[in-house]
Amino acid sequence: MSLPRLRYAPSPTGHLHLGNFATALLTYLRAKSTQGAFLIRMEDVDEQRSKREFADGILRDLEWLGLTWDESPVFQSERYHLYEAAMEQLRGHTYPCFCSRNDLQSLASAPHGISSEGPDYPGFCRDLSPEEVLANSREKDPSIRFRIPHRSYSYTDLIRGEMEFVPGWGGDFIIRRSDGMWAYQLACTVDDLEMGITQVIRGADLIDSTPRQLALMDVLQGKAPEYAHTPLWMGSDGHRLSKRHGDISLRDYRESGFSAEQLIGWMAYYSGLTPSLQSISLPELLDVFRWENIRKSDVSVQVTFDRA
């Protein structure tokens, strides 16, 4: 049996923040506690927002925390040939979509589901004739959508238990944008398969990505990893902490005099891994780490520089 392979996959569009740190730490602990490999993948297909300086900063923060990786970091921007090859495999399961953001905006208030991909796509372009595709192509470049099979998808989440998504849930989704940018669902799926990832640990905001990626893996004839979706880190105002939300970055904490042991201890306590709030080294935390202790409810924290 092959050893576990887990990846931490940040988007280098800003500095490492608390929510991302939680994912990195839990991924590292899970990998090392199962004698597996801890890998880094920079999801930098958003060429307008991704910057190499942010990627370098994330790697420096991880090194400072002691979260060392076992293979050279992978950059999605260097793997476009893999996504092109996957598109060829998906031929017959995709179609061009000419819907604009404005076309779909009204669906946000309609009785459709809302997911990380936005409103459920109702299939406006699903059955266009070749003549209609040609006529629309003269007006604008299309995005490419994956025609999701009409079947249910289920899996056992390593934190949340049995999960099932009924047929038709979410609708067809974009795998390549009209500007040529590769979409998250395709790039993530292809990379997890190519890198031999056996377990994926990520935030609960991406739970609805799992059936989409399972559907892609079915067509690509790949073996799906196990999935675990961790609690979200929420600010005192009830919103998820993120780079856009004004969350304080790890670099800010480090430059303000915090030690790696203080931040690891803080993160371990709020994640449910330790019974008290105190500094702890990474090797010490690994000794007491128990997967079943990870809390299942979202974490509400007051972002502060108070070291007390």
N, C-alpha and C positions, 0 to 999 in steps of 0.2 A: 504494500500500500504506500502511495506517495505521501510525502510530508505535506502538512497544510501550507498554503500560500495565501497570504492576506495582503491587501494593498491599502494604503492611505492615498486618496486621490483629490487633493485640493485644486481649486482654480486659482491661479496666480494673478488675481485681479485686485489684490490688496494684501495687507499684512495678516499674519496668522492671528485669529481672534479666539475667544474662549470656547465657543461652540465647536470650532474646528479642532482645537486642542483636545477637547473631550473625545472626539472621534479618533484622533491620532493615538491618544493614550490607550483607549480601550482596544484599538486594533493591535497596537504593539503588545499589550499585555496578553491578549488572546493568542497572538502568534507565538510569543515566547513561552507561554505556559503550556502550549501543545507541541513544543519543539519545531515550530514552523518558521517560515520566512516572512519577514516584514519588508514590504516593498513600497516604493514611492512612485506615483504616477501624476505628473502635472497635467491637468486637463485644461490646456491652453488653446483650444480651437477657436475661442473668441479672440481673434487677433487684434481687434480694436481695443479691448479692455485688458487683455493679458500682457504682462510685462515681465521681462527676464529678471529685473531687479526685485520684483515681488517673489518670484520663484526662488531666487538666491536667498532672499530674506527668510522665507519659510524654511529652507534647508538649514540656515544658520540657527533659527529658533529650535528646530528639532534636534540639532546637534547639541545645543546648549542644554536642552532638557534631557539628553541622553538617549533619545529615540533614534538610534542608529539603524540604518537600513542595510539589507543583506545583498542587494544588487544595485547596479547603477540606476539612478532615477530615469524614468521613461517620460518623454514629452510627446503628447499627442500631436503636436504640430509637426513632428518628424515621422508620423505614421499614416499620412493621408493615403498612401498606396494601399494600405490594408483596408481602409474604408471603401476605396474604389473597388477593390476585389470583392468585398462583401456586397456592394451594390449590384455587381454582376450576379452573385448568387441569389440575390433577392428579386431578380428580374421575374416578372409575372406576379409578384406580390406587392408591387408599388404602382403608384400612378401620379401624374402631375396635378398639382393643386394651384389654382389661380386666385384663391381667396386672399383678400388683404386683411390686415388687422382690423380695419374699420368694418369689413364685412362680418367679422366674427364678434365684434365688440358687443353687439346687442344681445348675444347669447349669454353674457355674464349675468344678466338679470332674468333670463328665461328659465323655465323649469328643467334645466339640464344640470348634470353634475359639474362641479368645479374641482380640478385636480392641479397638480404641479405643472401640467401642460396647458392649463387654462380651461375654458369651457369644453365639455364633450363635443367633439367634432361631429356634426350631423351628416356628413357625407355629400356636401354640395357638389364636389367634383369627382365623386367616386365612379360615376358611370357616364362620363362624357364620351361622346363619339370621337373617332379620329378627326373628323372635320371640325368639331368644336375645340378640340385640343389645338389643332393647327391655327384656327382663327384666334384663339386666346393667346397663343404663343407670339403672335404678331404684335400684341399689345403689351405683354409683360413676360418676364421670366418666371417660370413656376417654381414652387417648392416641390419636394417629393415626399409623398406620404406613404407609410406602410399600411397595407390593407390587413387589419388585424383579423385573424380568424374568428368566426362566430362560435366560440367555445369558452368554457370557464377555465380559469387558471387558479391553482392553489399551491401553497407551499407551507412548510412549517418554519415559522420565524423563530430564531434561536432565543429571542427575548419575549416575543408576544404570542407565541403558540401558532395554532392553525389559522391560516389566512386564506380566504377564497374570494375570487373576483368573478362575477357572473358574466355570461355572454353579452357582448355589446358594451361592456363597461368602458368608458373613456373615449371610445371612438378611434378612428384611424389617426395616427400621429406622424409628425414631420420627422424625417430622418436626414434631410438636407434642405437647408433654407434656400429661398429664392436668390440670395446673394452668393450662394455657393458654400456657405459655412456649414460644416458638418454639425448635426444636432447631437445633443448629449446622449440620447437613447442609443443611437447607432454606435457612436464612438466608444461609449462605456461598454456596451455589449461586446463589440469586437475585441476591445482590449482585454476585458476579463477572460474571454475565451483564449486569446492568443498568449496571454501571460500565464495561463494555467491557474487562475485564481480559484481557490476552493471555498473560501468564505468571504463574504462582503459585509462589513460593518459600516453603517451609515445612519444619518439622522432620520427620525420618523417622518420628516417632511418629504422623504423620497420613497415612502412605502408604495405609492401608486406607480412608481417607475418599475417595480418588480414584475407585474404581469406583462408590461410592455416588453421588458427585456427577456422574459421567459418566452414570449411569442417569437421574438427575433431569433433566439437561440434554437427554437424548434426548427425554424426554416433553415438556419445556418448549420443545423445538425451538430450542435455543440452541447457539451455537458454543463448544465447550470450549476453554479456554486450554491452553497447554503447562504442564507441571508439573515442578518440581525439588524433591527432598526432601533436605535437608541433613543432615549428621551431627548426632547428639545430643551435648549437652554434659553430661558425666558427672562427678560428684564423685569424690573419692578412695575413697569407700565403694562405688562401682559403681552408684549411683542417679543418675537424671537430675536435673540441676539445675533447680529450679523455685521459684516463690514458696512453695509448701507445703513444699519440701525445706529451707528455711532459707538459700537462696542469698542472697548479699550483693547488694543492689540497686545500680544505677548511681548513685542518689542518695547511697548510703553512700560509694562511691568518690569521687564529686565533693566531698562535704563533708569527706572525709579528706585532700583536697589533691591528688588525682590530676588530671592534665590530660587533656583530650580526646585529645590526641595519644598519650599513654601508653596509654590504653585502646584506641584504634583500632589502635595498633601491636601490642598484646598480642593483640587479637582477630584481626588479620590474620595474625600468626605462627601461632597455633594453628589457624587455618582453612586454612593451607597457602598463603596468598597472598604471604608474604614469607619469605626464607630465614633471617632472623635476628630475634631478639627486640629490637626497638628502637622508640622513638617515631616516629610518622609522621603527617603531616597527611592529611586526607581528600583534598585535591587531589593530593598526592604518591602516595597509595595508588591513586587512580583512574588515574593515569598508568601504573602498573605492573600494574594488575589484569588477570588472565587467568582467564577462567571455568574453563578446563580444569585450573587449579592447585588448585581447591577439593578438600580432602581428602575421601575417601569413607568412611573409617572414623570411628567415634565418637571424640569428643575427651574425654580424661580430664584434668581440671585439679584443682589444689589451690586452693580458694577461700581467698584471703588478702588482707590489706591491705599485704603486703610490696611496696614499690615497687622493690626492687632488680632 
